Every structure is written in C-alpha cells, then in structure tokens.
C-alpha cells in the first residue's frame, strides 16, 4: 500500500494501491505519526495544517454522570 500525496500541496490524501500519476504521488514510506494533516516535503513528514481546531470536549460517561448525581443528592440531603 502506498501513501498518496497531492503533487501541488504535498499534503497526504489517503492510503491506497492506485493513484493518478498526473495529480498525485505514491510513496512507499512509513506513515506519518502524530500530525493533524501530514505534509510530505520530499524527504520527511511535517505538519501541514496551518490551524489545528480545538478538540471537542468529551461527553461524561454514564458512571461519571451517576457519580455527579449521587454527590448532588448527598449534598442536598445533608446540606453540605
């Protein structure tokens, strides 16, 4: 499988076995690790994103919600 890169921008598009040789580059290199939008410089991967959006907060789990409700009820019952 190859890493398919946009010829104009150098940005990673997808992993695939085929690619359009006119507009894409197919590389036999290790996958980029830890980049939001990987970009190939010709010799190495760099971060291609100019602005990384903030991560969305995770919704609390059922257990976390239950624990919070129990705490609120205890505070209400004992006026803590």
Secondary structure, DSSP 8 states (H G I E B T S, - for coil): -EEEEETTT-BEEEEES---TTTEEEE-S----S-SSEEE-SSSEEE--SS----------HHHHHHHHHHHHHHHHHT-
